[in-house]
């Protein structure tokens, strides 16, 4: 077994890991190492060949591979090693990482700081408890995307998409352009969880109906999928008898949410948030183990890769600071989710804080002409109005430096307030 | 084509595999047929995985007899097959005073059947043993001899062992008709082939009565009873370490909550009589029934960690007992019909008995050399760091992790394809290696698994199936679709 040391080890060379590596190196940390399980860096962007990436960060519309390539080139220019085809098997409390690859075999790498950037995965059929047969032809939208875009194979001819997450919407368009017939997109909630632009560009432009407040209630087909039943659901998401519609289809794509991939995080004994399914972090994106940081979709699922990159630059800088200065014990306030707010990140903030703190969360429902409010012990610290908040779009607010001084309580609450 | 063998076994479930494995010790040619694309595709892959201690069956019945004998064989059998076996113990819980009486009679029945170490525990003792059981529990029958196994892995190992000793397996062979020829031999016909044999063994599960009734005047009536399940993800601290049964009552049999040998939790089954023996769909009613009943045992039950739902079909005879042995009015036909619960527990004993009877009928002698069951390398994720390092050094494919959730390597997937009865489908690989069994359900690894199957077998990628038959995963190349579209336009 190979034994090595590094200052900062980054798990994952998707957009999060690459951005964290760039930021750490720019903070003059010489020894940065990125470990990637796939054959090439770039993460899920490699299979996202549609455009729409990078509008915020690069002020231009890029495809996924183009966006990734910009970071890959920078990482290469900065001379940061990226070891591909290498899977991390465990991360321990003392920041020892065990990984394996066909070429180098088993390696034990001791790091001063670890950045977790493993990304997320799609919610599978099992999590939905949809009844019916267990035939072929049911895939997560991302699996289908990989088949079409990377492997050059089509998963089927007649397609229904369950869930209106962005990957499902993108795949509705992709499958249509590639010669398949997309019969419908079915969403259990009364609103889509995808970006509005994707609903317009991927469904409406191709006359693909979107059934809101509907779900799949039966799956038929012994060997390959033959058909599904779709039913309308009530406010409690229970199917309404008598509303069944049958679709003859050979393919069902699931786009029903993304889950941070935290096997390594759990294995390390790091605290996980029930709301985000990601690590509990402070405003330095440091987890419950000092020197272990998390960023990108492994921390909480983002809408835009631009935001992943921005968050990960922050994690890279924070890890660099940790390597230079070590863990300086601090006092924390906790951040609580109030009405209409779910999964605020970070969950803890060091005080006193002398830099701005970004809070991110998802609305738990649609809130029209409302305000996001931050309270502390009955005192309002922050208020920002917006015409609409929806669960499909993450909200980011920035608390200016100095705001979190002389607080009347040791926690703050983020909530939405209808006007 | 016509194939000929001394013995033809119809059905490659746990019983058929057990019979074939025992027969492979004799000087005899054996073919095993199955209508599905793999071993264990019927009830064997979709049951509770329990080796019952034997307190439940009616004393004196074949079910009681074979259950007790089979259960006693499993520990050493699993060790010799290199498959998991865990004597985790079981509790049959009483949730009201009526149940309490039933528990007493279950214990008496168990003693009569010869089950050892039965004990009735009070409320406190039950909760001390399994703190997640409902505080409503009055008492429970403690069954220390109850065990869990992996039914399909056991069947795969039995099949491998039979195959290295000369048994051949043929899949996708649905027997449409059987007849006894004038010379006393049999002919079994499938869509494509005819098989002739001197002895026919009916281990055909859900088709047991269909085969039997073609050859015997003593007709059997079979009811197909479906059972639906939830399979929950592994947790750091499992909610239960023992198998928890509900007390059978006039209201029904109740459902069980049980750990699996791999650390998942199983909830189920329902019991619904269905008309189509191949209908292994789950239903909204069935699944909610499982949840409602399981939460009586486990009030804090959450399906947040559900991995999959499945159902299996039990072959229930209206006589409510197994049929095991030679058919009275059809010499040369040997049968194991109506092998529902406790069929898994009974399979090793049924296999031993049937093979002994067949050997006597044909006057067979034992082979001079009987090869042991091939030893399979330890799963990568169970190796120590030093063993992992050595494994990758010897075969770099051990360094390629294909299934992230269960940490299954390319080397192990290749090995599954090259087992004596090797995997030919994505599900075949899944059940042999656990690749795709984890919480992402193959979202990431399925395309890679399909590629490896294709590379190792030469099956084109778009002809690789999920589970045999027409269960193709892909519908063609991107280019072929665009051409099709042009034609249609």
HADDOCK unambig.tbl for C-alpha pairs under 7 A between the chains (distance, minus, plus):
assign (segid A and resid 1 and name CA) (segid B and resid 389 and name CA) 5.76 0.50 0.50
assign (segid A and resid 87 and name CA) (segid B and resid 401 and name CA) 6.59 0.50 0.50
assign (segid A and resid 100 and name CA) (segid B and resid 399 and name CA) 5.35 0.50 0.50
assign (segid A and resid 101 and name CA) (segid B and resid 399 and name CA) 4.28 0.50 0.50
assign (segid A and resid 101 and name CA) (segid B and resid 400 and name CA) 5.92 0.50 0.50
assign (segid A and resid 102 and name CA) (segid B and resid 392 and name CA) 6.55 0.50 0.50
assign (segid A and resid 102 and name CA) (segid B and resid 396 and name CA) 4.30 0.50 0.50
assign (segid A and resid 102 and name CA) (segid B and resid 397 and name CA) 5.89 0.50 0.50
assign (segid A and resid 102 and name CA) (segid B and resid 398 and name CA) 6.71 0.50 0.50
assign (segid A and resid 102 and name CA) (segid B and resid 399 and name CA) 4.01 0.50 0.50
assign (segid A and resid 102 and name CA) (segid B and resid 400 and name CA) 5.76 0.50 0.50
assign (segid A and resid 103 and name CA) (segid B and resid 396 and name CA) 6.69 0.50 0.50
assign (segid A and resid 105 and name CA) (segid B and resid 389 and name CA) 5.98 0.50 0.50
assign (segid A and resid 105 and name CA) (segid B and resid 392 and name CA) 5.42 0.50 0.50
assign (segid A and resid 105 and name CA) (segid B and resid 393 and name CA) 6.34 0.50 0.50
assign (segid A and resid 105 and name CA) (segid B and resid 399 and name CA) 6.00 0.50 0.50
assign (segid A and resid 106 and name CA) (segid B and resid 388 and name CA) 6.95 0.50 0.50
assign (segid A and resid 106 and name CA) (segid B and resid 389 and name CA) 5.01 0.50 0.50
assign (segid A and resid 123 and name CA) (segid B and resid 440 and name CA) 6.96 0.50 0.50
assign (segid A and resid 124 and name CA) (segid B and resid 440 and name CA) 5.82 0.50 0.50
assign (segid A and resid 124 and name CA) (segid B and resid 441 and name CA) 6.27 0.50 0.50
assign (segid A and resid 126 and name CA) (segid B and resid 306 and name CA) 5.82 0.50 0.50
assign (segid A and resid 126 and name CA) (segid B and resid 307 and name CA) 4.63 0.50 0.50
assign (segid A and resid 126 and name CA) (segid B and resid 308 and name CA) 4.13 0.50 0.50
assign (segid A and resid 126 and name CA) (segid B and resid 309 and name CA) 6.57 0.50 0.50
assign (segid A and resid 127 and name CA) (segid B and resid 304 and name CA) 6.93 0.50 0.50
assign (segid A and resid 127 and name CA) (segid B and resid 305 and name CA) 6.92 0.50 0.50
assign (segid A and resid 127 and name CA) (segid B and resid 306 and name CA) 5.37 0.50 0.50
assign (segid A and resid 127 and name CA) (segid B and resid 307 and name CA) 6.10 0.50 0.50
assign (segid A and resid 129 and name CA) (segid B and resid 309 and name CA) 6.77 0.50 0.50
assign (segid A and resid 131 and name CA) (segid B and resid 282 and name CA) 4.90 0.50 0.50
assign (segid A and resid 131 and name CA) (segid B and resid 283 and name CA) 4.86 0.50 0.50
assign (segid A and resid 131 and name CA) (segid B and resid 284 and name CA) 5.65 0.50 0.50
assign (segid A and resid 132 and name CA) (segid B and resid 281 and name CA) 4.59 0.50 0.50
assign (segid A and resid 132 and name CA) (segid B and resid 282 and name CA) 4.77 0.50 0.50
assign (segid A and resid 132 and name CA) (segid B and resid 283 and name CA) 5.95 0.50 0.50
assign (segid A and resid 133 and name CA) (segid B and resid 280 and name CA) 6.42 0.50 0.50
assign (segid A and resid 133 and name CA) (segid B and resid 281 and name CA) 4.12 0.50 0.50
assign (segid A and resid 133 and name CA) (segid B and resid 282 and name CA) 6.37 0.50 0.50
assign (segid A and resid 135 and name CA) (segid B and resid 471 and name CA) 6.78 0.50 0.50
assign (segid A and resid 136 and name CA) (segid B and resid 466 and name CA) 5.73 0.50 0.50
assign (segid A and resid 136 and name CA) (segid B and resid 471 and name CA) 5.20 0.50 0.50
assign (segid A and resid 136 and name CA) (segid B and resid 472 and name CA) 6.45 0.50 0.50
assign (segid A and resid 136 and name CA) (segid B and resid 473 and name CA) 5.86 0.50 0.50
assign (segid A and resid 137 and name CA) (segid B and resid 473 and name CA) 6.12 0.50 0.50
assign (segid A and resid 140 and name CA) (segid B and resid 443 and name CA) 6.37 0.50 0.50
assign (segid A and resid 143 and name CA) (segid B and resid 443 and name CA) 5.85 0.50 0.50
assign (segid A and resid 143 and name CA) (segid B and resid 444 and name CA) 6.73 0.50 0.50
assign (segid A and resid 148 and name CA) (segid B and resid 478 and name CA) 6.86 0.50 0.50
assign (segid A and resid 152 and name CA) (segid B and resid 477 and name CA) 5.81 0.50 0.50
assign (segid A and resid 152 and name CA) (segid B and resid 478 and name CA) 5.31 0.50 0.50
assign (segid A and resid 153 and name CA) (segid B and resid 474 and name CA) 6.66 0.50 0.50
assign (segid A and resid 153 and name CA) (segid B and resid 476 and name CA) 5.77 0.50 0.50
assign (segid A and resid 153 and name CA) (segid B and resid 477 and name CA) 4.20 0.50 0.50
assign (segid A and resid 153 and name CA) (segid B and resid 478 and name CA) 5.10 0.50 0.50
assign (segid A and resid 154 and name CA) (segid B and resid 474 and name CA) 5.91 0.50 0.50
assign (segid A and resid 154 and name CA) (segid B and resid 475 and name CA) 5.60 0.50 0.50
assign (segid A and resid 154 and name CA) (segid B and resid 476 and name CA) 5.59 0.50 0.50
assign (segid A and resid 154 and name CA) (segid B and resid 477 and name CA) 5.73 0.50 0.50
assign (segid A and resid 154 and name CA) (segid B and resid 478 and name CA) 5.62 0.50 0.50
assign (segid A and resid 155 and name CA) (segid B and resid 473 and name CA) 6.51 0.50 0.50
assign (segid A and resid 155 and name CA) (segid B and resid 474 and name CA) 4.36 0.50 0.50
assign (segid A and resid 155 and name CA) (segid B and resid 475 and name CA) 5.31 0.50 0.50
assign (segid A and resid 156 and name CA) (segid B and resid 474 and name CA) 6.34 0.50 0.50
assign (segid A and resid 156 and name CA) (segid B and resid 475 and name CA) 4.97 0.50 0.50
assign (segid A and resid 178 and name CA) (segid B and resid 478 and name CA) 6.85 0.50 0.50
assign (segid A and resid 178 and name CA) (segid B and resid 481 and name CA) 6.85 0.50 0.50
assign (segid A and resid 178 and name CA) (segid B and resid 482 and name CA) 6.33 0.50 0.50
assign (segid A and resid 179 and name CA) (segid B and resid 481 and name CA) 5.69 0.50 0.50
assign (segid A and resid 179 and name CA) (segid B and resid 482 and name CA) 5.68 0.50 0.50
assign (segid A and resid 179 and name CA) (segid B and resid 485 and name CA) 5.81 0.50 0.50
assign (segid A and resid 223 and name CA) (segid B and resid 469 and name CA) 6.52 0.50 0.50
assign (segid A and resid 223 and name CA) (segid B and resid 470 and name CA) 5.60 0.50 0.50
assign (segid A and resid 223 and name CA) (segid B and resid 471 and name CA) 4.30 0.50 0.50
assign (segid A and resid 224 and name CA) (segid B and resid 470 and name CA) 6.29 0.50 0.50
assign (segid A and resid 224 and name CA) (segid B and resid 471 and name CA) 4.53 0.50 0.50
assign (segid A and resid 224 and name CA) (segid B and resid 472 and name CA) 6.58 0.50 0.50
